[in-house]
Amino acid sequence: MQDFLSLCPLPLIQAPMAGGATTPELVAAVSAAGGLGSLAAALLPPLAIIEQAELIRRLTDKPFAINLFVLSRPRPAEEEVEAARAVLRPFCHELGWDSVPVPARWCLDFEEQLEAVITARPAVASFTFDVLHGSQIQRLHDAGILVVGTATTLAEAQVWQTMGADAVCLQGTEAGGHRGTFIGQQEAATLGLHELLAQCLPHMHIPLIAAGGLMSAQDIARIRAEGAALAQLGTAFLCCHESGIPEVYKERLLAASSDTTRQTRAISGRLARGLDNRLMRLLDKHADRVPAYPVQNALTTAIRAEAARHDNPELMSLWAGQGVARCQRLSAAELVQQLMHPSS
């Protein structure tokens, strides 16, 4: 199995961002340019994971990663679900619905998704929201797949190292989208990227990937000088031509003149950073009635999808990191060139 640090010519990873941003075209373009493209597969059924991996391989022969959320199927109380639906009812009226639809299932089966990843055999499989069992990591290694875990604290990074991960992605609080915290309260994992990296370096012997607020060649050079082996960027790629997010979402990102992001757990039931909008503000007023991820996420999915269909960014989840004001509209290859070869 190839060493993680020799996998790609460039020390750059395009972050997996669930919800449609990481199209096969984006993943392939980043990998073809010398970085490591990442397919966010957490919301994809097993067959779609395999199909999208095959499409990436048709577009490039370079290594790529597939990312999953480590989840178990929840069994929420009926009263909890109904309380959450009641909070969402005004949005349904706005969309012309009678009530909030209840999904057939709260999340996809993680074990089935993991089997699909093993079948797809990407160079790297990355995981967030929890840690894998040793037997699961061994199965991935047996298939020739390198394993990357996500950590927001030193304790989490050490757990992944102990379990046999090949690298750990350190997610600073600046990062957009969902927090990967799995030990303790999500709100307690407050370290910024630079402080988190400094805290972890003396205790880790596997490569550390830095994520959170990185948007430029200067950001990457600084964090690597501080000891990170690689840099992982997500928000920077959201406005690339190959990104699959709706155009109105891209327009909001490009219009951000400063850091207009904040963290909320009200939209999905898990702490996440995004652009402030009406959905976030209204749901935050009822944060005490929000069920944990993935239940709340599943309940709000239909509302957010309908808003996207009608080009209404006020009712969408506009996940983005603190560097959002530096988003650019360009191709993925051009962005990689700018990030890694700024003087050429």
Summary of the structure (lengths in Angstrom):
residues: 344
radius of gyration: 19.0
end to end distance: 33.5
largest distance: 59.7
contacts: 1234
relative contact order: 0.15
helix: 43%
strand: 14%
